[in-house]
Amino acid sequence: MTMSEPVEKELYIDSVAFSYDAHKSLLTGGFLQCKVGDTVALIGRNGSGKSTLMKILFGTIKAKHSYIRLNGRRVKRALSSKEVCYLPQDRFLPTAMRVSEVVALMIPSIEKRNTILGHVIIDRIKNNLVADISGGECRFLEIMLLLNQSATFILLDEPFSGLSPIIKDEVAALVLSFRKEKGIVISDHDYRSTLSLCTQMVLLQNGTCRVISDKRELELFYLPEGTFPDPT
């Protein structure tokens, strides 16, 4: 690579080995690749290790072995680079602050702050304490704040969990609006919402990852037969 060639933006993890105890391995060959413009659906049953794989990639859990590469360079954990943000399943915003104060704290750009506070969902709760807003409103706020960070890659763990259909649609629209400038990984049991957004599908099963080229393949490994009718 010459000095004039731009570095390709890519988040990559491979050869992941992880176990919570000495007798059973959870991950034996986890693999994930995400580039700018990608929306990767990480799919799998409860307990298959989806959240664990995300946490290893981000850096909040240490694997027995893993190979992580960010923008062409090997890293031990992505969080130290400030190029990757992670949405955990649990709330993470300070509950004693007002929504508008949290936005000001996390978003340096005044233009972005105004855009966030002007959104129909955020506008009606901006003067409320985070402790007093609903779970769905808080989840939407968290996702919007992360997507508006300067990070190139966003890991979303259960972004649709517990959301009303209206807020699910707003989250989907939000993710789509950032697709061109970021790489996004989504893991959620609401597979319909997740698959509607994705550009690639990865099934985590028996400790390893399988790239799925056609969503009907999921009926062989994960979903009931007939979930996706043959096109007419």
C-alpha positions in Angstrom: 0.0 0.0 0.0 1.4 3.4 -1.0 1.0 6.6 1.0 -1.5 7.9 -1.5 -3.9 4.9 -1.2 -6.7 5.4 1.3 -7.1 2.8 4.1 -10.2 0.8 3.6 -12.6 1.1 6.6 -13.2 -2.4 7.9 -14.0 -4.1 11.2 -12.9 -7.7 11.2 -12.8 -10.5 13.8 -11.8 -14.1 13.3 -10.7 -17.3 15.1 -12.6 -16.4 18.3 -12.3 -19.0 21.1 -14.3 -18.3 24.3 -15.6 -20.4 27.2 -17.4 -19.4 30.4 -16.1 -22.6 32.1 -13.6 -25.3 31.5 -16.1 -27.9 30.3 -18.0 -26.2 27.6 -16.9 -23.8 24.8 -19.3 -21.1 23.7 -17.4 -19.8 20.7 -14.9 -21.9 18.8 -14.5 -20.0 15.5 -16.5 -16.8 15.6 -16.1 -14.6 12.5 -17.5 -11.3 11.5 -16.6 -8.7 8.8 -18.2 -5.3 8.4 -17.3 -2.4 6.0 -18.7 1.1 5.7 -22.0 0.7 3.9 -22.7 -2.8 5.4 -25.5 -3.6 7.8 -24.7 -7.1 9.1 -27.4 -9.2 10.7 -25.9 -11.4 13.4 -28.5 -14.1 14.0 -28.7 -17.0 16.3 -30.6 -18.7 19.1 -30.6 -17.7 22.7 -27.3 -18.6 24.3 -25.5 -19.0 21.0 -23.0 -16.3 21.9 -24.1 -13.3 19.8 -23.7 -10.8 22.7 -20.5 -12.4 23.8 -19.0 -12.1 20.3 -20.0 -8.4 20.2 -18.5 -7.7 23.6 -15.2 -9.5 22.6 -15.1 -7.4 19.4 -15.7 -4.2 21.4 -13.3 -5.1 24.1 -15.4 -5.5 27.3 -14.8 -9.3 27.4 -11.5 -11.0 26.8 -11.5 -14.1 24.7 -9.2 -17.1 25.0 -8.1 -16.3 21.5 -9.3 -13.8 18.9 -7.9 -11.9 15.9 -9.3 -8.4 15.5 -8.4 -6.0 12.7 -9.6 -2.5 12.4 -9.0 -0.5 9.3 -6.2 -2.8 8.3 -4.4 -2.9 11.6 -4.6 -5.6 14.3 -5.9 -4.4 17.6 -6.6 -6.1 21.0 -9.9 -4.4 21.5 -11.8 -2.0 19.4 -13.1 0.4 22.1 -9.6 1.9 22.5 -9.7 3.2 19.0 -12.8 5.4 19.3 -13.8 4.0 15.9 -16.4 1.6 17.3 -19.5 2.2 19.5 -21.5 -0.6 21.3 -25.1 -0.5 22.3 -25.5 -3.0 25.2 -28.8 -4.6 26.1 -29.1 -2.7 29.4 -29.6 1.0 29.7 -26.4 3.0 30.0 -27.5 6.7 30.1 -27.3 8.6 33.4 -30.9 8.6 34.8 -30.5 11.7 36.9 -29.9 14.0 33.9 -32.5 15.5 31.6 -32.7 14.2 28.0 -31.5 17.5 26.6 -28.5 17.5 29.1 -27.5 14.0 27.9 -27.6 15.1 24.3 -25.4 18.1 25.1 -23.0 15.9 27.0 -22.6 13.3 24.3 -22.9 15.3 21.1 -20.3 18.1 20.6 -21.8 19.3 17.3 -24.5 22.0 17.8 -26.0 21.1 14.4 -26.3 17.4 15.4 -27.7 18.3 18.8 -30.5 20.4 17.2 -31.3 17.6 14.8 -31.6 15.1 17.6 -33.7 17.4 19.8 -35.9 18.2 16.9 -36.8 14.6 16.2 -40.5 14.0 16.9 -39.8 11.3 19.6 -37.0 13.3 21.3 -38.7 16.6 21.1 -41.6 15.5 23.4 -39.2 14.1 26.1 -36.3 16.5 25.9 -37.1 18.2 29.2 -37.8 14.9 31.1 -35.3 13.1 33.3 -33.9 10.0 31.6 -35.3 8.0 34.6 -38.8 9.2 33.7 -38.9 8.2 30.0 -40.2 4.9 28.8 -38.0 2.0 27.9 -38.7 2.4 24.2 -38.0 6.1 24.3 -34.7 5.5 26.1 -33.7 2.8 23.6 -34.4 5.1 20.7 -32.4 7.9 22.3 -29.5 5.6 23.0 -29.4 4.4 19.4 -29.7 8.0 18.0 -26.8 9.2 20.3 -24.5 6.3 19.2 -25.2 6.7 15.5 -24.4 10.4 15.8 -21.0 9.7 17.2 -17.9 10.1 15.1 -17.2 6.3 15.3 -17.3 4.5 11.9 -18.7 1.2 13.2 -21.7 0.7 15.4 -22.6 -2.6 17.2 -26.3 -2.8 18.2 -27.3 -5.5 20.7 -31.0 -6.1 20.8 -32.0 -2.6 19.4 -35.6 -3.6 18.8 -36.2 -5.4 22.1 -39.4 -4.1 23.8 -40.1 -1.4 21.3 -43.6 -0.5 20.0 -44.1 -1.0 16.2 -44.0 2.8 15.7 -40.6 3.1 17.5 -39.3 0.0 15.7 -40.0 1.8 12.4 -38.3 4.9 13.6 -35.2 2.9 14.6 -35.2 1.2 11.2 -35.4 4.5 9.4 -32.6 5.9 11.6 -30.3 3.0 10.8 -31.0 3.3 7.1 -30.2 7.0 7.2 -26.6 6.3 8.4 -25.9 3.3 6.2 -23.8 5.1 3.7 -21.4 6.6 6.2 -21.1 3.7 8.8 -20.8 0.0 9.1 -23.5 -1.4 11.4 -23.8 -4.8 13.1 -27.3 -5.7 14.5 -28.1 -8.7 16.7 -31.8 -9.0 17.7 -34.3 -11.8 18.1 -36.8 -9.7 16.0 -35.3 -11.3 12.9 -37.9 -9.6 10.6 -36.9 -6.1 11.6 -33.2 -7.1 11.5 -33.3 -8.8 8.1 -35.2 -6.0 6.6 -32.2 -3.7 7.1 -29.3 -6.0 6.4 -26.9 -6.2 3.5 -25.4 -9.5 4.8 -26.5 -12.2 7.2 -24.3 -14.2 9.6 -25.7 -17.1 11.5 -24.0 -18.0 14.8 -24.5 -21.7 15.6 -22.5 -24.3 17.5 -19.8 -21.8 18.3 -19.1 -20.8 14.7 -20.4 -18.3 12.1 -22.0 -19.2 8.8 -22.5 -16.5 6.1 -26.1 -16.8 4.7 -26.6 -15.8 1.1 -30.4 -16.3 0.9 -32.6 -15.8 3.9 -34.5 -19.0 3.1 -31.3 -20.8 4.1 -32.2 -19.8 7.7 -35.1 -22.3 7.5 -32.5 -25.1 7.4 -30.7 -24.0 10.5 -32.7 -21.5 12.6 -36.2 -20.6 11.6 -39.3 -22.9 10.9 -39.8 -24.1 7.4 -42.2 -21.8 5.5 -41.1 -18.7 7.3 -40.1 -17.2 3.9 -42.5 -18.3 1.2 -41.0 -18.9 -2.3 -41.3 -15.9 -4.5 -44.2 -16.2 -7.0 
